[in-house]
Amino acid sequence: MNTTTSITLNSPFDSHMHWRQKDALLEQVAPYSTEQFAGGLLMPNTKPNIITVDNLRWYRDEIQEAIVFECRKSFLPLFT
């Protein structure tokens, strides 16, 4: 008996992403991540560190700008 099992994830979610602030690296990584995943949990590697709500808003805006610029589909970024 030959049994084959396959699982297809149509909208996978990456629960461990380390993106930097907007720079060449972010612009290189974002298209690959957003092409493969429907969303991700982003752990900021930024300078300065994200320690206030205003810092997080700034970072979120940079990520949203990179996603809109680079993405060809919707991507949900969540932040730690």
One Martini backbone bead per residue (centre of mass of N, CA, C, O) as a GRO file, in nm:
protein
   80
    1MET     BB    1   0.095   0.038   0.024
    2ASN     BB    2   0.044   0.377  -0.094
    3THR     BB    3   0.112   0.660   0.111
    4THR     BB    4   0.028   1.005   0.080
    5THR     BB    5   0.125   1.304   0.251
    6SER     BB    6  -0.005   1.638   0.243
    7ILE     BB    7   0.078   1.985   0.309
    8THR     BB    8  -0.090   2.301   0.265
    9LEU     BB    9   0.020   2.636   0.299
   10ASN     BB   10  -0.137   2.931   0.207
   11SER     BB   11  -0.094   3.108   0.506
   12PRO     BB   12   0.172   3.162   0.644
   13PHE     BB   13   0.335   3.213   0.972
   14ASP     BB   14   0.598   3.404   1.100
   15SER     BB   15   0.723   3.379   1.447
   16HIS     BB   16   1.042   3.477   1.344
   17MET     BB   17   1.141   3.807   1.295
   18HIS     BB   18   1.435   3.998   1.182
   19TRP     BB   19   1.416   4.335   1.151
   20ARG     BB   20   1.512   4.627   1.048
   21GLN     BB   21   1.551   4.914   0.957
   22LYS     BB   22   1.540   5.133   0.714
   23ASP     BB   23   1.715   4.967   0.454
   24ALA     BB   24   1.870   4.760   0.250
   25LEU     BB   25   1.798   4.504   0.411
   26LEU     BB   26   1.495   4.544   0.429
   27GLU     BB   27   1.456   4.567   0.114
   28GLN     BB   28   1.556   4.264   0.077
   29VAL     BB   29   1.371   4.098   0.282
   30ALA     BB   30   1.068   4.174   0.246
   31PRO     BB   31   0.996   4.032  -0.026
   32TYR     BB   32   1.046   3.741   0.071
   33SER     BB   33   0.859   3.733   0.316
   34THR     BB   34   0.591   3.840   0.174
   35GLU     BB   35   0.579   3.606  -0.036
   36GLN     BB   36   0.566   3.356   0.183
   37PHE     BB   37   0.390   3.535   0.385
   38ALA     BB   38   0.104   3.664   0.565
   39GLY     BB   39   0.293   3.688   0.826
   40GLY     BB   40   0.454   3.844   1.127
   41LEU     BB   41   0.689   3.831   1.396
   42LEU     BB   42   0.847   4.115   1.501
   43MET     BB   43   1.196   4.167   1.597
   44PRO     BB   44   1.357   4.430   1.678
   45ASN     BB   45   1.667   4.564   1.517
   46THR     BB   46   1.749   4.855   1.669
   47LYS     BB   47   1.864   5.207   1.631
   48PRO     BB   48   1.717   5.244   1.861
   49ASN     BB   49   1.547   5.105   2.085
   50ILE     BB   50   1.238   4.971   2.170
   51ILE     BB   51   1.076   5.167   2.454
   52THR     BB   52   0.836   5.308   2.310
   53VAL     BB   53   0.555   5.392   2.152
   54ASP     BB   54   0.690   5.585   1.951
   55ASN     BB   55   0.899   5.384   1.847
   56LEU     BB   56   0.691   5.180   1.739
   57ARG     BB   57   0.552   5.366   1.540
   58TRP     BB   58   0.799   5.423   1.369
   59TYR     BB   59   0.855   5.127   1.292
   60ARG     BB   60   0.581   5.061   1.172
   61ASP     BB   61   0.599   5.273   0.944
   62GLU     BB   62   0.849   5.152   0.806
   63ILE     BB   63   0.728   4.878   0.747
   64GLN     BB   64   0.482   4.968   0.587
   65GLU     BB   65   0.645   5.107   0.365
   66ALA     BB   66   0.800   4.854   0.273
   67ILE     BB   67   0.554   4.682   0.206
   68VAL     BB   68   0.416   4.863   0.000
   69PHE     BB   69   0.664   4.880  -0.190
   70GLU     BB   70   0.730   4.548  -0.207
   71CYS     BB   71   0.448   4.439  -0.219
   72ARG     BB   72   0.195   4.206  -0.377
   73LYS     BB   73   0.068   4.158  -0.092
   74SER     BB   74  -0.057   4.081   0.194
   75PHE     BB   75   0.076   4.186   0.526
   76LEU     BB   76   0.109   4.090   0.874
   77PRO     BB   77   0.242   4.289   1.120
   78LEU     BB   78   0.392   4.194   1.420
   79PHE     BB   79   0.485   4.290   1.763
   80THR     BB   80   0.706   4.271   2.051
   0.00000   0.00000   0.00000
